[in-house]
Amino acid sequence: MKAIFQDNYGSPDDVLRLREIDTPLIGDDDVLVRVRAASVHADIWHVVTGQPYVLRLMGGGFLRPKNPVPGTDMAGTVEAIGGNVTRFRSGDEVFGETVKANQWTNGGAFAEYVSVHQEALEFKPGNISFEQAAAVPTSGLIVLNNLQGQRRIRPGHRVLINGAGGGVGSMAVQIAKACGALVTGVDSTAKLEMVRSLGADRVIDYTKEDFTRLGERYDLIFDIASSLSLAESRRALAPTGFYVLIGHDHYGKAGRRVLGSLPRFFLLAAISPFVRQLPKMFFEPLGRRDTMPVLKEMLEAGKLTPVVDRTFPLSKVPEAIRYLQEGTARGKIVIVR
Ligand SMILES: NC(=O)c1ccc[n+]([C@@H]2O[C@H](COP(=O)([O-])OP(=O)(O)OC[C@H]3O[C@@H](n4cnc5c(N)ncnc54)[C@H](OP(=O)(O)O)[C@@H]3O)[C@@H](O)[C@H]2O)c1
């Protein structure tokens, strides 16, 4: 089969090549999917470049990636099933995430075929395209995990999404609206119209206004852009509100090459018992088996509509990653077959 192959860490143009390789073998609990679409997101950039360096010690592969084929979020049709798989049949249309645990690893989705654990797959809703379905799994998992499966939002809550026009933010706006929140989306000028069209009640241009100084208070600040200090976010938080950090390294521009955002997470976790507005860290993260059915239901109900900015063919993955890095995409970038 044809696949994008990475035999080293480095810039996408230097290390990614389209190659002919063996079709993956499947285990008893796996499904072989013929990939129709696979999305590009920030963690793809991390694993291709090998930055922050700590990801190489976290299962990615020390000198070179353990799995040489990047890509984690995909949609396609079932080609074959393992001996223990009873839920899916050949020809079913599915979507899901190909990595089992750590998202800082390659998942093999930028290829004609990929092997996926059955628990990470769901039936693709009929009302969305393969391209849209491929845009959902990881961003949706991140949003639902950080909202603790929506439990952090009550109807009427004032929720601010910082970085609302990006891959995770565009899902967060819609999921928060679906929970009945009053949503404020913060992003750069060119993305605000899209953020509003996703349902945000109010939008703020971070290049013109500092929302922490506008005198508004929020029940939840979801800091996807990771641009706020705790002190800044507390200026705009209600006394019982929460600050939730995602940890964005801005494709290397944040400069945290060795450890990325991990030190910030550890610091916030360490002080969280003493700061009321920081979530406590004893929540067990949701897995794909928990989040995929919720996302599927929201897609079917029209509560979540993935926005695809642009598609690229498999041979143009380096160009697609460069486009992601530029930061101008409004919605997701998707690789199509
Ligand atoms: N999307 C995924 O599926 C995925 C998967 C794995 C991990 N993640 C993690 O989730 C985080 C966010 O990913 P993402 O895909 O949402 O990234 P993204 O698509 O790059 O979105 C980030 C958004 O934040 C905006 N932004 C930049 N600086 C800002 C500021 N100071 N204030 C407010 N907004 C600002 C950016 O707009 P401008 O560039 O126009 O300023 C952009 O729209 C990353 O840490 C990533 O590692 C995401």
The ligand as an SDF file (V2000), in Angstrom:
LIG
                    3D

 48 52  0  0  0  0  0  0  0  0999 V2000
   -6.6670   19.4470   17.3280 N   0  0  0  0  0  0  0  0  0  0  0  0
   -6.3180   18.2640   17.7570 C   0  0  0  0  0  0  0  0  0  0  0  0
   -6.8890   17.2500   17.3140 O   0  0  0  0  0  0  0  0  0  0  0  0
   -5.2450   18.0940   18.7860 C   0  0  0  0  0  0  0  0  0  0  0  0
   -4.7130   16.8280   18.9190 C   0  0  0  0  0  0  0  0  0  0  0  0
   -3.7880   16.6180   19.8920 C   0  0  0  0  0  0  0  0  0  0  0  0
   -3.3950   17.6330   20.7270 C   0  0  0  0  0  0  0  0  0  0  0  0
   -3.9040   18.8570   20.5690 N   0  0  0  0  0  0  0  0  0  0  0  0
   -3.4200   19.8940   21.4870 C   0  0  0  0  0  0  0  0  0  0  0  0
   -4.4100   20.8670   21.7420 O   0  0  0  0  0  0  0  0  0  0  0  0
   -3.8360   22.1660   21.7060 C   0  0  0  0  0  0  0  0  0  0  0  0
   -4.5940   23.0570   20.7540 C   0  0  0  0  0  0  0  0  0  0  0  0
   -4.6410   22.4320   19.4880 O   0  0  0  0  0  0  0  0  0  0  0  0
   -5.4590   23.0520   18.3000 P   0  0  0  0  0  0  0  0  0  0  0  0
   -5.4970   21.9880   17.2640 O   0  0  0  0  0  0  0  0  0  0  0  0
   -6.7190   23.6450   18.7540 O   0  0  0  0  0  0  0  0  0  0  0  0
   -4.4600   24.1990   17.8430 O   0  0  0  0  0  0  0  0  0  0  0  0
   -4.7000   25.3110   16.7370 P   0  0  0  0  0  0  0  0  0  0  0  0
   -5.5920   24.7640   15.6760 O   0  0  0  0  0  0  0  0  0  0  0  0
   -3.3450   25.8150   16.3770 O   0  0  0  0  0  0  0  0  0  0  0  0
   -5.5480   26.4250   17.5030 O   0  0  0  0  0  0  0  0  0  0  0  0
   -5.0370   27.3540   18.4100 C   0  0  0  0  0  0  0  0  0  0  0  0
   -5.8280   28.6390   18.2230 C   0  0  0  0  0  0  0  0  0  0  0  0
   -5.3980   29.5710   19.2190 O   0  0  0  0  0  0  0  0  0  0  0  0
   -5.3070   30.8500   18.5810 C   0  0  0  0  0  0  0  0  0  0  0  0
   -4.3980   31.6850   19.3640 N   0  0  0  0  0  0  0  0  0  0  0  0
   -3.0650   31.8500   19.2650 C   0  0  0  0  0  0  0  0  0  0  0  0
   -2.6160   32.7070   20.1870 N   0  0  0  0  0  0  0  0  0  0  0  0
   -3.6940   33.1050   20.8970 C   0  0  0  0  0  0  0  0  0  0  0  0
   -3.8810   33.9990   21.9840 C   0  0  0  0  0  0  0  0  0  0  0  0
   -2.8530   34.6630   22.5310 N   0  0  0  0  0  0  0  0  0  0  0  0
   -5.1140   34.1720   22.4640 N   0  0  0  0  0  0  0  0  0  0  0  0
   -6.1830   33.5170   21.9260 C   0  0  0  0  0  0  0  0  0  0  0  0
   -6.0710   32.6690   20.8770 N   0  0  0  0  0  0  0  0  0  0  0  0
   -4.8420   32.4660   20.3680 C   0  0  0  0  0  0  0  0  0  0  0  0
   -4.7870   30.5220   17.1970 C   0  0  0  0  0  0  0  0  0  0  0  0
   -5.0870   31.5820   16.3030 O   0  0  0  0  0  0  0  0  0  0  0  0
   -3.9710   32.4100   15.5230 P   0  0  0  0  0  0  0  0  0  0  0  0
   -2.8990   31.4260   15.1260 O   0  0  0  0  0  0  0  0  0  0  0  0
   -4.7090   32.9830   14.3380 O   0  0  0  0  0  0  0  0  0  0  0  0
   -3.4670   33.4440   16.4460 O   0  0  0  0  0  0  0  0  0  0  0  0
   -5.5800   29.2750   16.8710 C   0  0  0  0  0  0  0  0  0  0  0  0
   -6.8190   29.5800   16.2530 O   0  0  0  0  0  0  0  0  0  0  0  0
   -2.3880   21.9350   21.3000 C   0  0  0  0  0  0  0  0  0  0  0  0
   -1.6020   21.9870   22.4540 O   0  0  0  0  0  0  0  0  0  0  0  0
   -2.3180   20.5990   20.7770 C   0  0  0  0  0  0  0  0  0  0  0  0
   -1.0540   19.9880   21.0700 O   0  0  0  0  0  0  0  0  0  0  0  0
   -4.8060   19.1250   19.5990 C   0  0  0  0  0  0  0  0  0  0  0  0
  1  2  1  0
  2  3  2  0
  2  4  1  0
  4  5  1  0
  4 48  2  0
  5  6  2  0
  6  7  1  0
  7  8  2  0
  8  9  1  0
  8 48  1  0
  9 10  1  0
  9 46  1  0
 10 11  1  0
 11 12  1  0
 11 44  1  0
 12 13  1  0
 13 14  1  0
 14 15  2  0
 14 16  1  0
 14 17  1  0
 17 18  1  0
 18 19  2  0
 18 20  1  0
 18 21  1  0
 21 22  1  0
 22 23  1  0
 23 24  1  0
 23 42  1  0
 24 25  1  0
 25 26  1  0
 25 36  1  0
 26 27  1  0
 26 35  1  0
 27 28  2  0
 28 29  1  0
 29 30  1  0
 29 35  2  0
 30 31  1  0
 30 32  2  0
 32 33  1  0
 33 34  2  0
 34 35  1  0
 36 37  1  0
 36 42  1  0
 37 38  1  0
 38 39  2  0
 38 40  1  0
 38 41  1  0
 42 43  1  0
 44 45  1  0
 44 46  1  0
 46 47  1  0
M  CHG  2   8   1  16  -1
M  END
$$$$
